[in-house]
Amino acid sequence: MVMKHYPVEFKADAVALYRSRPGATIAQIAEDLGINRETLRSWVRADDQRRGAAAGPAGSAAAGSVEDENAALRRRVRELEEDLYTMTHPVNATLETR
């Protein structure tokens, strides 16, 4: 498998697109952009860590409202449900023969 290198601006734009669509999942955005969902997921996690470091240890009021937190948690639940579905359903047999 070839490792692709994406420009920093593309990564930032992809993360911003994901964050701007509260109802969308990482898988949906990644598919729209034509990238692997795990690639986008790692970019989002890195951005979360960067934001967490910027917010500092206090971070309670600065982190956002309860609604924002609930939206993020719902999004994470959808991602985990997608991952579970992917792991528990067999892959198309035609893909396995390659």
All heavy atoms as an XYZ file, in Angstrom:
758
protein
N       0.850     -1.175      0.000
C       0.000      0.000      0.000
C       0.898      1.241      0.000
O       1.858      1.321      0.742
C      -0.908     -0.004      1.235
C      -1.767      1.228      1.295
S      -2.902      1.224      2.690
C      -4.183      0.201      2.002
N       0.547      2.197     -0.805
C       1.327      3.421     -0.929
C       0.847      4.449      0.096
O      -0.340      4.680      0.247
C       1.176      4.005     -2.356
C       1.904      5.316     -2.474
C       1.662      3.012     -3.395
N       1.808      5.019      0.806
C       1.483      6.075      1.768
C       1.302      7.382      0.991
O       2.197      7.781      0.245
C       2.605      6.237      2.790
C       2.762      5.052      3.708
S       1.442      4.943      4.905
C       1.794      6.346      5.915
N       0.177      8.020      1.159
C      -0.070      9.290      0.496
C       0.253     10.416      1.457
O      -0.010     10.317      2.647
C      -1.527      9.388      0.058
C      -1.908      8.384     -1.006
C      -3.343      8.574     -1.435
C      -3.724      7.533     -2.474
N      -5.111      7.667     -2.885
N       0.829     11.457      0.923
C       1.142     12.635      1.731
C       0.222     13.763      1.297
O       0.210     14.146      0.127
C       2.609     13.023      1.555
C       3.540     11.956      2.055
N       3.809     11.777      3.381
C       4.236     10.990      1.403
C       4.638     10.761      3.531
N       4.908     10.257      2.339
N      -0.558     14.253      2.238
C      -1.509     15.316      1.962
C      -0.962     16.638      2.495
O      -0.355     16.666      3.570
C      -2.857     15.013      2.620
C      -3.511     13.751      2.090
C      -3.357     12.534      2.742
C      -4.280     13.785      0.939
C      -3.955     11.381      2.266
C      -4.888     12.637      0.450
C      -4.718     11.439      1.120
O      -5.318     10.305      0.636
N      -1.228     17.724      1.775
C      -0.786     19.033      2.273
C      -1.476     19.375      3.597
O      -2.607     18.960      3.852
C      -1.236     20.004      1.173
C      -1.512     19.173     -0.026
C      -1.867     17.802      0.472
N      -0.791     20.127      4.416
C      -1.314     20.528      5.726
C      -2.643     21.265      5.558
O      -3.582     21.055      6.331
C      -0.289     21.405      6.472
C      -0.878     21.953      7.753
C       0.972     20.612      6.754
N      -2.736     22.093      4.548
C      -3.971     22.858      4.315
C      -5.139     21.922      4.005
O      -6.263     22.145      4.467
C      -3.765     23.845      3.168
C      -4.956     24.759      2.957
C      -4.679     25.804      1.899
O      -3.860     26.696      2.140
O      -5.300     25.702      0.820
N      -4.889     20.868      3.213
C      -5.939     19.907      2.895
C      -6.429     19.207      4.166
O      -7.620     19.034      4.378
C      -5.439     18.865      1.886
C      -6.458     17.811      1.551
C      -7.514     18.082      0.691
C      -6.379     16.540      2.115
C      -8.462     17.110      0.394
C      -7.318     15.566      1.828
C      -8.362     15.852      0.962
N      -5.477     18.815      5.015
C      -5.840     18.166      6.277
C      -6.709     19.086      7.126
O      -7.737     18.668      7.662
C      -4.591     17.783      7.058
C      -3.751     16.714      6.403
C      -2.489     16.470      7.215
C      -1.559     15.501      6.559
N      -0.351     15.246      7.366
N      -6.279     20.346      7.246
C      -7.034     21.313      8.050
C      -8.422     21.533      7.466
O      -9.416     21.609      8.205
C      -6.270     22.628      8.144
N      -8.511     21.627      6.148
C      -9.807     21.817      5.497
C     -10.717     20.600      5.694
O     -11.923     20.741      5.899
C      -9.635     22.098      4.003
C      -9.060     23.473      3.721
O      -9.047     24.323      4.638
O      -8.620     23.703      2.570
N     -10.142     19.411      5.639
C     -10.931     18.193      5.834
C     -11.492     18.126      7.254
O     -12.662     17.802      7.453
C     -10.073     16.961      5.542
N     -10.670     18.455      8.234
C     -11.118     18.463      9.629
C     -12.191     19.529      9.830
O     -13.209     19.295     10.476
C      -9.933     18.674     10.595
C     -10.422     18.891     12.020
C      -8.994     17.481     10.535
N     -11.973     20.707      9.233
C     -12.957     21.791      9.352
C     -14.286     21.388      8.712
O     -15.359     21.689      9.248
C     -12.415     23.061      8.715
N     -14.225     20.703      7.577
C     -15.445     20.233      6.921
C     -16.188     19.253      7.824
O     -17.408     19.352      7.999
C     -15.106     19.565      5.588
C     -16.273     18.984      4.804
C     -17.250     20.078      4.394
C     -15.768     18.227      3.584
N     -15.457     18.329      8.417
C     -16.080     17.366      9.337
C     -16.737     18.076     10.516
O     -17.865     17.770     10.880
C     -15.028     16.368      9.828
C     -15.493     15.521     10.979
C     -16.464     14.546     10.809
C     -14.978     15.706     12.252
C     -16.901     13.768     11.866
C     -15.405     14.929     13.315
C     -16.374     13.968     13.115
O     -16.805     13.213     14.172
N     -16.051     19.037     11.089
C     -16.586     19.753     12.251
C     -17.762     20.653     11.878
O     -18.616     20.929     12.714
C     -15.489     20.571     12.918
C     -14.396     19.716     13.512
C     -13.550     20.505     14.475
N     -12.358     19.799     14.900
C     -12.332     18.784     15.747
N     -13.445     18.346     16.269
N     -11.194     18.209     16.079
N     -17.831     21.084     10.630
C     -18.912     21.981     10.212
C     -20.217     21.240      9.919
O     -21.249     21.864      9.737
C     -18.494     22.776      8.978
O     -18.433     21.938      7.830
N     -20.169     19.927      9.875
C     -21.361     19.114      9.603
C     -21.643     18.204     10.795
O     -21.230     17.049     10.819
C     -21.144     18.272      8.349
C     -20.978     19.090      7.101
C     -20.888     18.190      5.915
N     -20.672     18.948      4.695
C     -20.394     18.398      3.543
N     -20.294     17.090      3.439
N     -20.209     19.154      2.481
N     -22.393     18.702     11.791
C     -22.608     17.937     13.011
C     -23.281     16.579     12.794
O     -23.045     15.656     13.541
C     -23.476     18.829     13.875
C     -23.606     20.121     13.186
C     -23.034     20.004     11.828
N     -24.092     16.435     11.779
C     -24.781     15.168     11.560
C     -23.985     14.158     10.763
O     -24.339     12.988     10.680
N     -22.865     14.591     10.191
C     -22.079     13.718      9.331
C     -21.101     12.880     10.149
O     -20.659     13.291     11.216
C     -21.320     14.538      8.301
N     -20.759     11.724      9.604
C     -19.772     10.869     10.253
C     -18.429     11.026      9.533
O     -18.370     11.534      8.411
C     -20.183      9.392     10.190
O     -20.240      8.994      8.820
C     -21.525      9.165     10.870
N     -17.390     10.560     10.186
C     -16.068     10.602      9.570
C     -16.077      9.788      8.281
O     -15.500     10.199      7.271
C     -14.998     10.085     10.556
C     -14.732     11.162     11.615
C     -13.713      9.703      9.841
C     -13.709     10.807     12.653
N     -16.752      8.659      8.291
C     -16.806      7.808      7.099
C     -17.447      8.546      5.919
O     -16.965      8.445      4.784
C     -17.567      6.526      7.406
N     -18.522      9.279      6.175
C     -19.192     10.019      5.101
C     -18.299     11.105      4.525
O     -18.183     11.245      3.300
C     -20.479     10.644      5.619
C     -21.560      9.641      5.957
C     -22.710     10.276      6.714
O     -22.535     11.267      7.419
N     -23.889      9.679      6.602
N     -17.663     11.869      5.402
C     -16.800     12.956      4.935
C     -15.597     12.386      4.192
O     -15.212     12.885      3.133
C     -16.337     13.832      6.130
C     -17.537     14.461      6.844
C     -15.346     14.886      5.680
C     -18.356     15.403      6.000
N     -15.005     11.319      4.733
C     -13.848     10.701      4.075
C     -14.219     10.204      2.685
O     -13.460     10.393      1.727
C     -13.311      9.560      4.930
N     -15.384      9.595      2.565
C     -15.834      9.114      1.253
C     -16.025     10.284      0.292
O     -15.619     10.208     -0.861
C     -17.138      8.328      1.393
C     -17.615      7.728      0.082
C     -18.873      6.898      0.241
O     -19.207      6.509      1.370
O     -19.519      6.652     -0.787
N     -16.623     11.366      0.781
C     -16.811     12.551     -0.062
C     -15.480     13.102     -0.567
O     -15.389     13.584     -1.692
C     -17.552     13.654      0.702
C     -19.011     13.316      0.968
O     -19.522     12.348      0.355
O     -19.637     14.013      1.788
N     -14.456     13.036      0.281
C     -13.144     13.578     -0.076
C     -12.258     12.568     -0.801
O     -11.190     12.921     -1.288
C     -12.427     14.073      1.183
C     -13.093     15.241      1.911
C     -12.362     15.532      3.205
C     -13.127     16.471      1.015
N     -12.685     11.313     -0.814
C     -11.906     10.286     -1.492
C     -10.668      9.856     -0.714
O      -9.655      9.494     -1.309
N     -10.778      9.887      0.618
C      -9.660      9.461      1.459
C     -10.123      8.359      2.391
O     -11.322      8.150      2.568
C      -9.078     10.644      2.282
C     -10.132     11.243      3.206
C      -8.473     11.696      1.368
C      -9.614     12.324      4.139
N      -9.182      7.664      2.978
C      -9.490      6.601      3.920
C     -10.062      7.205      5.195
O      -9.568      8.215      5.677
C      -8.207      5.814      4.229
C      -8.480      4.612      5.090
O      -8.839      4.739      6.256
N      -8.300      3.441      4.513
N     -11.070      6.566      5.751
C     -11.712      7.127      6.945
C     -10.773      7.139      8.143
O     -10.853      8.016      8.994
C     -13.005      6.410      7.281
C     -12.822      5.022      7.803
C     -14.144      4.405      8.132
N     -13.896      3.058      8.620
C     -14.830      2.205      8.879
N     -16.082      2.543      8.713
N     -14.530      1.010      9.306
N      -9.878      6.163      8.227
C      -8.935      6.145      9.341
C      -7.928      7.291      9.225
O      -7.439      7.797     10.229
C      -8.226      4.797      9.436
C      -9.140      3.667      9.863
C      -9.871      3.942     11.175
O      -9.257      4.463     12.122
O     -11.073      3.631     11.254
N      -7.634      7.686      8.001
C      -6.752      8.834      7.795
C      -7.412     10.088      8.340
O      -6.809     10.844      9.115
C      -6.436      9.011      6.293
O      -5.793      7.827      5.816
C      -5.561     10.219      6.045
N      -8.672     10.300      7.966
C      -9.393     11.472      8.466
C      -9.562     11.389      9.983
O      -9.400     12.395     10.677
C     -10.763     11.595      7.787
C     -11.622     12.775      8.236
C     -10.903     14.108      8.060
C     -12.956     12.776      7.495
N      -9.853     10.205     10.496
C     -10.023     10.042     11.937
C      -8.741     10.441     12.677
O      -8.790     11.103     13.712
C     -10.398      8.605     12.284
C     -10.766      8.389     13.738
C     -11.087      6.924     14.066
N     -11.885      6.220     13.088
C     -13.209      6.257     13.019
N     -13.889      6.983     13.882
N     -13.846      5.567     12.102
N      -7.587     10.064     12.140
C      -6.327     10.426     12.804
C      -6.097     11.933     12.753
O      -5.578     12.516     13.705
C      -5.147      9.670     12.186
O      -4.873     10.138     10.885
N      -6.499     12.574     11.666
C      -6.368     14.038     11.577
C      -7.265     14.722     12.596
O      -6.876     15.699     13.222
C      -6.708     14.536     10.184
C      -5.799     14.045      9.097
C      -4.573     13.456      9.239
C      -6.046     14.103      7.697
N      -4.060     13.149      8.017
C      -4.929     13.527      7.044
C      -7.105     14.565      6.931
C      -4.841     13.427      5.659
C      -7.019     14.468      5.546
C      -5.895     13.910      4.922
N      -8.481     14.204     12.765
C      -9.419     14.794     13.727
C      -8.887     14.608     15.150
O      -8.924     15.536     15.958
C     -10.832     14.178     13.574
C     -11.744     14.582     14.717
C     -11.439     14.583     12.231
N      -8.369     13.424     15.439
C      -7.811     13.170     16.776
C      -6.621     14.085     17.053
O      -6.476     14.607     18.163
C      -7.410     11.711     16.922
C      -8.597     10.789     17.064
C      -8.155      9.362     17.237
N      -9.323      8.496     17.361
C      -9.338      7.225     17.018
N      -8.254      6.656     16.546
N     -10.440      6.508     17.148
N      -5.758     14.253     16.056
C      -4.599     15.135     16.228
C      -5.063     16.570     16.478
O      -4.498     17.279     17.328
C      -3.705     15.071     14.995
N      -6.110     16.988     15.768
C      -6.644     18.334     15.967
C      -7.273     18.457     17.356
O      -7.123     19.489     18.014
C      -7.680     18.660     14.884
C      -8.161     20.090     14.958
O      -7.318     21.007     14.835
O      -9.372     20.300     15.160
N      -7.952     17.400     17.802
C      -8.517     17.405     19.157
C      -7.419     17.569     20.200
O      -7.567     18.330     21.153
C      -9.286     16.106     19.437
C     -10.605     16.023     18.694
O     -11.094     17.073     18.220
O     -11.136     14.895     18.568
N      -6.332     16.829     20.019
C      -5.216     16.936     20.966
C      -4.611     18.331     20.932
O      -4.290     18.895     21.967
C      -4.151     15.889     20.657
C      -4.595     14.492     20.986
C      -3.554     13.454     20.612
O      -2.580     13.744     19.937
N      -3.780     12.222     21.057
N      -4.454     18.881     19.730
C      -3.901     20.225     19.601
C      -4.812     21.238     20.278
O      -4.352     22.106     21.008
C      -3.728     20.585     18.129
C      -3.052     21.931     17.902
C      -3.036     22.310     16.435
N      -4.358     22.349     15.831
C      -5.229     23.326     15.988
N      -4.965     24.344     16.750
N      -6.399     23.287     15.374
N      -6.112     21.096     20.072
C      -7.071     22.011     20.703
C      -7.076     21.846     22.218
O      -7.202     22.807     22.953
C      -8.487     21.772     20.174
C      -8.690     22.249     18.772
C     -10.064     21.826     18.289
N     -10.318     22.325     16.967
C     -11.419     22.953     16.625
N     -12.381     23.139     17.515
N     -11.593     23.376     15.399
N      -6.960     20.605     22.684
C      -6.931     20.336     24.123
C      -5.719     20.971     24.769
O      -5.804     21.531     25.853
N      -4.599     20.906     24.101
C      -3.381     21.514     24.628
C      -3.510     23.030     24.632
O      -3.027     23.700     25.547
C      -2.180     21.092     23.794
N      -4.187     23.572     23.642
C      -4.371     25.022     23.564
C      -5.370     25.511     24.614
O      -5.268     26.632     25.097
C      -4.837     25.426     22.165
N      -6.342     24.654     24.972
C      -7.361     25.062     25.942
C      -6.798     25.101     27.356
O      -7.309     25.814     28.207
C      -8.551     24.100     25.899
N      -5.744     24.338     27.592
C      -5.149     24.332     28.921
C      -5.880     23.381     29.845
O      -6.877     22.767     29.475
N      -5.401     23.249     31.080
C      -6.001     22.286     32.000
C      -7.385     22.675     32.474
O      -8.192     21.828     32.794
C      -5.013     22.240     33.168
C      -4.236     23.505     33.075
C      -4.238     23.902     31.629
N      -7.690     23.971     32.544
C      -9.001     24.393     33.048
C     -10.084     23.985     32.078
O     -11.045     23.330     32.440
C      -9.016     25.897     33.287
N     -10.014     24.395     30.829
C     -10.836     24.011     29.713
C     -12.311     23.773     29.894
O     -12.945     23.394     28.948
N     -12.922     23.940     31.059
C     -14.326     23.587     31.236
C     -15.249     24.540     30.488
O     -16.028     24.119     29.651
C     -14.683     23.544     32.713
O     -14.441     24.809     33.305
N     -15.188     25.822     30.776
C     -16.064     26.772     30.097
C     -15.592     27.031     28.675
O     -16.389     27.261     27.782
C     -16.118     28.083     30.879
N     -14.297     26.969     28.445
C     -13.760     27.246     27.120
C     -14.018     26.110     26.145
O     -13.953     26.296     24.946
C     -12.258     27.503     27.217
N     -14.294     24.930     26.647
C     -14.474     23.771     25.784
C     -15.769     23.840     24.978
O     -15.902     23.170     23.972
C     -14.446     22.499     26.618
N     -16.733     24.609     25.374
C     -17.976     24.720     24.625
C     -19.173     24.422     25.503
O     -19.060     24.086     26.674
N     -20.320     24.533     24.897
C     -21.561     24.339     25.636
C     -21.904     22.856     25.766
O     -21.289     21.994     25.148
C     -22.690     25.064     24.919
O     -22.938     24.447     23.678
N     -22.891     22.591     26.552
C     -23.372     21.227     26.737
C     -23.900     20.683     25.412
O     -23.692     19.512     25.081
C     -24.472     21.191     27.829
C     -25.109     19.818     27.917
C     -23.900     21.626     29.165
N     -24.529     21.525     24.621
C     -25.060     21.104     23.322
C     -23.938     20.659     22.397
O     -24.067     19.661     21.679
C     -25.877     22.226     22.661
C     -27.176     22.546     23.368
C     -26.988     23.489     24.555
O     -25.907     24.076     24.711
O     -27.933     23.621     25.346
N     -22.828     21.405     22.410
C     -21.684     21.032     21.579
C     -21.119     19.686     22.017
O     -20.782     18.832     21.190
C     -20.579     22.092     21.661
C     -20.968     23.402     21.009
O     -21.902     23.399     20.168
O     -20.344     24.426     21.339
N     -21.024     19.501     23.310
C     -20.508     18.240     23.834
C     -21.437     17.084     23.470
O     -20.984     16.014     23.057
C     -20.339     18.323     25.343
C     -19.736     17.067     25.946
C     -19.531     17.153     27.448
O     -19.864     18.196     28.050
O     -19.051     16.167     28.006
N     -22.742     17.305     23.602
C     -23.707     16.262     23.240
C     -23.613     15.912     21.760
O     -23.667     14.737     21.392
C     -25.128     16.685     23.599
C     -25.406     16.592     25.081
O     -24.705     15.903     25.805
N     -26.431     17.302     25.534
N     -23.473     16.915     20.908
C     -23.349     16.674     19.472
C     -22.093     15.858     19.177
O     -22.120     14.917     18.363
C     -23.318     17.991     18.706
N     -20.992     16.200     19.838
C     -19.744     15.461     19.635
C     -19.885     14.016     20.110
O     -19.401     13.088     19.455
C     -18.601     16.161     20.365
N     -20.552     13.819     21.238
C     -20.744     12.464     21.758
C     -21.651     11.641     20.844
O     -21.399     10.454     20.612
C     -21.308     12.517     23.179
C     -20.342     13.057     24.231
C     -21.081     13.292     25.551
C     -19.169     12.129     24.430
N     -22.699     12.265     20.320
C     -23.580     11.552     19.379
C     -22.812     11.141     18.128
O     -22.976     10.031     17.608
C     -24.771     12.425     18.996
C     -25.820     12.520     20.069
C     -27.060     13.248     19.574
N     -27.846     13.669     20.695
C     -27.875     14.912     21.186
N     -27.169     15.867     20.617
N     -28.612     15.199     22.233
N     -21.965     12.049     17.635
C     -21.152     11.772     16.457
C     -20.213     10.589     16.746
O     -20.072      9.683     15.937
C     -20.365     13.024     16.084
C     -19.648     12.945     14.781
C     -19.101     14.292     14.280
N     -18.569     15.144     15.313
C     -19.055     16.356     15.625
N     -20.094     16.836     14.975
N     -18.495     17.085     16.559
N     -19.611     10.576     17.922
C     -18.696      9.492     18.293
C     -19.445      8.161     18.397
O     -18.941      7.126     17.973
C     -18.008      9.827     19.624
C     -17.020      8.789     20.059
C     -15.804      8.747     19.166
N     -14.863      7.768     19.694
C     -14.223      6.899     18.956
N     -14.348      6.923     17.644
N     -13.413      6.034     19.499
N     -20.652      8.183     18.937
C     -21.460      6.964     19.017
C     -21.739      6.432     17.616
O     -21.612      5.232     17.354
C     -22.775      7.214     19.792
C     -23.759      6.071     19.604
C     -22.487      7.432     21.264
N     -22.096      7.336     16.678
C     -22.349      6.904     15.294
C     -21.098      6.278     14.685
O     -21.178      5.263     13.989
C     -22.816      8.081     14.440
C     -24.288      8.376     14.567
C     -24.778      9.312     13.474
N     -24.052     10.569     13.434
C     -24.323     11.637     14.176
N     -25.322     11.586     15.024
N     -23.623     12.737     14.056
N     -19.937      6.874     14.933
C     -18.679      6.322     14.412
C     -18.433      4.922     14.967
O     -18.070      4.010     14.225
C     -17.509      7.220     14.787
C     -17.502      8.546     14.095
C     -16.479      9.496     14.698
O     -15.620      9.036     15.481
O     -16.522     10.680     14.380
N     -18.638      4.758     16.270
C     -18.422      3.451     16.880
C     -19.428      2.422     16.371
O     -19.084      1.256     16.177
C     -18.483      3.568     18.405
C     -17.333      4.358     19.033
C     -17.609      4.586     20.519
C     -16.011      3.667     18.824
N     -20.668      2.850     16.141
C     -21.665      1.943     15.579
C     -21.269      1.519     14.170
O     -21.426      0.354     13.797
C     -23.039      2.613     15.563
C     -23.664      2.741     16.932
C     -24.941      3.561     16.952
O     -25.210      4.323     15.998
O     -25.679      3.437     17.956
N     -20.734      2.457     13.379
C     -20.264      2.111     12.033
C     -19.110      1.119     12.104
O     -19.054      0.159     11.334
C     -19.807      3.364     11.281
C     -20.922      4.245     10.819
C     -20.398      5.490     10.123
O     -19.163      5.670     10.031
O     -21.229      6.278      9.665
N     -18.181      1.361     13.017
C     -17.054      0.452     13.172
C     -17.532     -0.940     13.570
O     -17.056     -1.944     13.035
C     -16.074      0.971     14.227
C     -15.303      2.192     13.759
O     -15.334      2.496     12.548
O     -14.681      2.835     14.616
N     -18.471     -1.011     14.505
C     -19.012     -2.291     14.933
C     -19.696     -3.001     13.777
O     -19.495     -4.204     13.569
C     -19.995     -2.095     16.093
C     -20.652     -3.358     16.632
C     -19.599     -4.297     17.219
C     -21.687     -3.012     17.680
N     -20.475     -2.267     12.995
C     -21.152     -2.849     11.840
C     -20.132     -3.411     10.858
O     -20.275     -4.515     10.359
C     -22.037     -1.805     11.152
C     -22.745     -2.351      9.939
C     -23.956     -3.017     10.078
C     -22.208     -2.214      8.666
C     -24.608     -3.531      8.976
C     -22.849     -2.728      7.557
C     -24.050     -3.383      7.719
O     -24.694     -3.903      6.633
N     -19.080     -2.636     10.610
C     -18.047     -3.053      9.671
C     -17.355     -4.331     10.154
O     -17.062     -5.220      9.365
C     -16.994     -1.941      9.488
O     -17.659     -0.768      9.039
C     -15.940     -2.333      8.494
N     -17.114     -4.424     11.446
C     -16.422     -5.594     11.992
C     -17.309     -6.826     12.057
O     -16.808     -7.950     12.019
C     -15.888     -5.281     13.392
C     -14.756     -4.279     13.382
S     -13.982     -4.035     14.988
C     -15.335     -3.448     15.982
N     -18.613     -6.657     12.162
C     -19.497     -7.805     12.354
C     -20.167     -8.287     11.076
O     -20.837     -9.315     11.104
C     -20.589     -7.487     13.391
O     -21.333     -6.351     12.953
C     -19.982     -7.225     14.745
N     -20.001     -7.572      9.967
C     -20.614     -7.994      8.711
C     -19.527     -8.413      7.733
O     -18.534     -7.711      7.568
C     -21.469     -6.873      8.125
C     -22.732     -6.671      8.890
N     -22.762     -6.025     10.104
C     -23.999     -7.063      8.645
C     -23.999     -6.007     10.556
N     -24.768     -6.641      9.696
N     -19.727     -9.551      7.077
C     -18.698    -10.066      6.169
C     -18.481     -9.145      4.972
O     -19.399     -8.474      4.512
C     -19.253    -11.419      5.729
C     -20.714    -11.356      6.002
C     -20.913    -10.395      7.122
N     -17.267     -9.145      4.502
C     -16.907     -8.361      3.329
C     -17.435     -9.067      2.097
O     -17.527    -10.291      2.056
C     -15.365     -8.219      3.251
C     -14.934     -7.480      2.014
C     -14.858     -7.551      4.503
N     -17.743     -8.306      1.090
C     -18.230     -8.863     -0.159
C     -17.247     -9.934     -0.658
O     -16.061     -9.715     -0.732
C     -18.372     -7.733     -1.189
C     -19.006     -8.195     -2.467
O     -19.122     -9.393     -2.737
N     -19.422     -7.245     -3.280
N     -17.746    -11.081     -1.028
C     -16.901    -12.206     -1.433
C     -16.027    -11.877     -2.636
O     -14.931    -12.397     -2.758
C     -17.770    -13.428     -1.734
N     -16.480    -11.001     -3.518
C     -15.674    -10.661     -4.695
C     -14.420     -9.896     -4.307
O     -13.418     -9.975     -4.984
C     -16.482     -9.824     -5.700
O     -16.921     -8.624     -5.046
C     -17.663    -10.580     -6.226
N     -14.459     -9.171     -3.206
C     -13.269     -8.433     -2.756
C     -12.230     -9.363     -2.164
O     -11.041     -9.103     -2.208
C     -13.658     -7.379     -1.733
C     -14.540     -6.244     -2.234
C     -14.908     -5.323     -1.066
C     -13.846     -5.455     -3.318
N     -12.683    -10.478     -1.594
C     -11.772    -11.413     -0.941
C     -10.962    -12.219     -1.933
O      -9.911    -12.741     -1.601
C     -12.552    -12.351     -0.028
C     -13.176    -11.640      1.163
C     -14.015    -12.555      2.017
O     -14.154    -13.738      1.676
O     -14.541    -12.084      3.029
N     -11.430    -12.347     -3.187
C     -10.751    -13.175     -4.183
C      -9.585    -12.464     -4.837
O      -8.829    -13.078     -5.554
C     -11.739    -13.641     -5.270
O     -12.291    -12.491     -5.907
C     -12.825    -14.504     -4.649
N      -9.412    -11.179     -4.619
C      -8.324    -10.440     -5.273
C      -6.993    -10.759     -4.686
O      -6.678    -11.000     -3.650
C      -8.568     -8.948     -5.165
C      -9.718     -8.538     -6.031
C      -9.835     -7.038     -6.032
N     -10.974     -6.684     -6.860
C     -11.251     -5.480     -7.198
N     -10.505     -4.494     -6.832
N     -12.285     -5.223     -7.940
